[in-house]
Amino acid sequence: MQRQFNFFNRVEVKDPADDTKSPEVFKSIEPNVASSGRGHMVVADRLGQVQVIDKGLQAEIFVAYKGGRVTHLKQLKQRNILVTVGEEDNTEQSIKLWNFDKPDRNKPGPTLERLIRVNQTGNAFPVTVLAVLENLSQIAVGLANGTVVLISGDLMRERTTAQRIVHQNDEPIT
């Protein structure tokens, strides 16, 4: 006897205006990475754009990395904060903390509260994994060269962060 575990129920999403079509918001997305939380689905693309889609399938779009791409997302569940990893204009990857409770006055989207560059010795390697504590006291970043960097401190308030290598290996962190 073979057991089957159904973890998900497949439900096709319909356009609220016309239930014979897919929603327009999904037709314009070429997703690279996605996250969810706080009643939203967050989708980012290779052009540095982030789309925040609410339950009514309305999207708010903002540019997180100008001339670059978003590689990782984490929508916090306890706070209205989005953590992104990406690169701008082919520079090293950086971590950005976006506050959705404070809309940006100069452009669409949330306020950028913090930009953190991951300290790497020697050559810069791409970020392969991102883990964030809900209280924003620590962020762990895995790199393609097998290094894990731990960033700690009050990441929303303090201007400097402690970064230390907590693991090194020859294999990429996945």
Salt bridges, closest charged atoms under 4 A:
GLU12 OE2 - LYS14 NZ 3.64
GLU24 OE2 - LYS27 NZ 3.40
GLU87 OE2 - ARG69 NE 3.25
GLU88 OE1 - LYS96 NZ 3.36
ASP104 OD2 - LYS107 NZ 3.77
GLU113 OE2 - LYS102 NZ 2.96
ASP154 OD2 - ARG157 NH1 3.15
